[in-house]
Amino acid sequence: MPHTTKLLFIAGSAREASLNKRLARLGADVAKANGLAATFADLGDYPLPIYDGDFEAKSGMPDNAKKLKALLLVHHGVFIAAPEYNASLAPLLKNALDWVSRTRDEGEPPLHIYKSRVFAIGSASPGAFGGMRGLIALRQTLEMGLGALVLPDQIVVPRAADAFDDQGHLKDKGLMEMYKGLIQRLAHAATVLRG
Ligand SMILES: Cc1cc2nc3c(=O)[nH]c(=O)nc-3n(C[C@H](O)[C@H](O)[C@H](O)COP(=O)(O)O)c2cc1C
C-alpha cells in the first residue's frame, strides 16, 4: 500500500488567540483541502519544564517530550509558525525543540528525529516585519543545531492582527497563494526525502 506523506503544523505559542496558531491551523486546513494528510498540534497540550540538566538527570525525560517526539515521528514534513520575541525564538518553542533533541531511543543516531524530517517555517506578528528576524534564529537552530533540512522559502505575515479574514484565510491573496505553494513544496520534499 502506498505510504501517505503526513504534514504536522505547530506554532510556538500556546496563547488561545495566538496569531501563529492561526497561521499553523490555516496551513493544516490548506493541506487537507489539497488532499494531504495534515495535523495541527498545540504546544500548549505538551507543557514542559524549562530544560535543566539536573532535572533530566534526576527525573529522566518528561512524558510530554516523549509524546512530542512520537508526534514528529508519525509525520514526514513539519511546518512551524514561530512568534518573534525580541528578534529571536519564543522560549516555549526553543524549550520544546531542546527537550526533543535530548530524547534518544536505544541505537538511535543523535538528532535522528530532526535529521529525518523536512521542515518549513513561517511567522506572524502584529509588527511591520512579521517576525522574520525570529525566523533567522529558528532557521539557525533547526539547520545548524539540529541538523534539519529547512526549505529556503518561508511565509511571513506582517500586521497579522488584521491579516486574517473570518474564515481564517489570509486577506492578502498573494500571500495566501505563497503559503499554499510553500505547503505543496513541503509535501513534495517530505515525500521525496523522508527518512
Ligand atoms: C517578550 C516579547 C517580545 C516580543 N518581541 C517582538 C519582536 O521582536 N518582534 C515582533 O515583531 N514582535 C514581538 N513581540 C510581539 C509578538 O509578535 C506578538 O505578541 C505576537 O502576537 C506573538 O505571537 P502569538 O500571537 O502567536 O502569541 C514580542 C512579544 C513578547 C511577549
The ligand as a Tripos MOL2 file, in Angstrom:
@<TRIPOS>MOLECULE
LIG
   31    33     1     0     0
SMALL
NO_CHARGES

@<TRIPOS>ATOM
      1 C1          8.5800   39.1440   25.1540 C.3       1 LIG1
      2 C2          8.0380   39.5740   23.8260 C.ar      1 LIG1
      3 C3          8.9040   40.0340   22.8620 C.ar      1 LIG1
      4 C4          8.4270   40.4010   21.6000 C.ar      1 LIG1
      5 N1          9.3140   40.7850   20.6280 N.ar      1 LIG1
      6 C5          8.8740   41.0050   19.3640 C.ar      1 LIG1
      7 C6          9.7940   41.2540   18.2960 C.ar      1 LIG1
      8 O1         10.9950   41.2930   18.4570 O.2       1 LIG1
      9 N2          9.2790   41.4350   17.0450 N.ar      1 LIG1
     10 C7          7.9220   41.3520   16.7810 C.ar      1 LIG1
     11 O2          7.5280   41.5010   15.6290 O.2       1 LIG1
     12 N3          7.0360   41.1300   17.7850 N.ar      1 LIG1
     13 C8          7.4840   40.9580   19.0570 C.ar      1 LIG1
     14 N4          6.5930   40.6870   20.0640 N.ar      1 LIG1
     15 C9          5.1500   40.7260   19.7650 C.3       1 LIG1
     16 C10         4.7020   39.3790   19.2590 C.3       1 LIG1
     17 O3          4.9830   39.2820   17.8640 O.3       1 LIG1
     18 C11         3.1970   39.2690   19.4930 C.3       1 LIG1
     19 O4          2.9390   39.2470   20.8760 O.3       1 LIG1
     20 C12         2.6170   38.0530   18.8010 C.3       1 LIG1
     21 O5          1.2140   38.1480   18.8390 O.3       1 LIG1
     22 C13         3.1080   36.7680   19.4790 C.3       1 LIG1
     23 O6          2.7350   35.6410   18.7560 O.3       1 LIG1
     24 P1          1.3570   34.8450   19.0480 P.3       1 LIG1
     25 O7          0.2250   35.7940   18.6520 O.co2     1 LIG1
     26 O8          1.4290   33.6740   18.1550 O.co2     1 LIG1
     27 O9          1.2940   34.5100   20.5010 O.co2     1 LIG1
     28 C14         7.0540   40.3300   21.3230 C.ar      1 LIG1
     29 C15         6.1700   39.8730   22.3270 C.ar      1 LIG1
     30 C16         6.6540   39.4980   23.5470 C.ar      1 LIG1
     31 C17         5.6990   38.9710   24.5860 C.3       1 LIG1
@<TRIPOS>BOND
     1     1     2 1
     2     2     3 ar
     3     2    30 ar
     4     3     4 ar
     5     4     5 ar
     6     4    28 ar
     7     5     6 ar
     8     6     7 ar
     9     6    13 1
    10     7     8 2
    11     7     9 ar
    12     9    10 ar
    13    10    11 2
    14    10    12 ar
    15    12    13 ar
    16    13    14 ar
    17    14    15 1
    18    14    28 ar
    19    15    16 1
    20    16    17 1
    21    16    18 1
    22    18    19 1
    23    18    20 1
    24    20    21 1
    25    20    22 1
    26    22    23 1
    27    23    24 1
    28    24    25 2
    29    24    26 1
    30    24    27 1
    31    28    29 ar
    32    29    30 ar
    33    30    31 1
@<TRIPOS>SUBSTRUCTURE
     1 LIG1         1 GROUP 0 **** ****
